[in-house]
């Protein structure tokens, strides 16, 4: 059986031979996109690779859903931390934008 998903050196799941994350494919799949449409969004992937990534997700759905939820949580925490660190800058930019109108 062909393997279509690898774990990269940062620990994230990617489509084998690419830097495209499995989560990118899964997100589109869960939004109802077909494998053909996903392939159009990522033209460097072959159609069998897209189907293989979807199959890998379906065969390991519970585990992958947990991992994706954890990734989303980390991204949310990083955004909140960045927003808190840059609060004064964001306020100045908003103020400048309002004044320029």
N, C-alpha and C positions, 0 to 999 in steps of 0.2 A: 504494500500500500504506500502510495506517495504521501510524504509529509509536507504540508503547506504552511505550517505555523512554527515559528521558532521563538525562543526567548532571547532578546538581545543582551548586550553586556550591561545594560542598565536595569535588566530584569523585566522589561516590558515585552508583551507578546506582539510579534510582527509577522506579516506575511513573508514567508521564506524568500530570500533573495531580494528583499526590498526593505525600505525604511518605513513602509506604511503600517501603521498600528492595526492590530486586530480590532481594537475599539472603534476605529474609524469605519471599518467594514461593518461591524456589528451595529453601530448607530444607524447607518443607512438601511441595513437589513430590517432592523426593528421599526424604522419609519415606514416600512412597506415597499422599499425599493427592490427591484428585481436584481438578480446577479448581473444581467446585461447592463442595467442602468448603473450599477456600482462600477462595473468594468469601464464604462464611459467616463465616470468621475475619476478613475485611476487608470489611465490608458497604459501605464507601464506594466500593469498586471495582466496576466492571461485570464481568460474566462475560467479555465480549470482551477487556477489559483484562487479566484474569488469564490467559486463553489467549494473548493477545499477549505477555505477559511470559514465559510458559513457552516460547513459540515463539522469542522473542528469545534466551533462555537456550540452547535446543537448537541454534539456528543459530550461536551463538558460545560453545559450551560450553567449549572449551579455554581461551580467553582469560578467560572469566568465572570458571571454576574457579580459575585462577591468581590472579585479583584477589580472590576470596573467601578463598582461603588466605592471601594477604597481609594482608587485613583481620583475619582470625582471629589471625594472628601478632602484629599490632599490638595487638589487644585483650588478648591474653595478656601481652605485655610491659607494657602499662599496668597490668594487674591486679597483676602481680608487683612493679612499681615502687611502686604504692599500698600494697601489703601490706608492703613493706620500710619505706616511710616511716612507716607507722602501726603498726609492730610493738609498740611500748611501749603504745600505746592499746589495741590488740587484746588484749594480755596482761592489762592492768588490767580490761578488760571481761570476759574469761574468768574472772579471779579473782573479780570481783564476782558473776558469775553462779553460780559454784560456792559462794560463801559464802552466797548468798541461799537456797540449797536446804535 
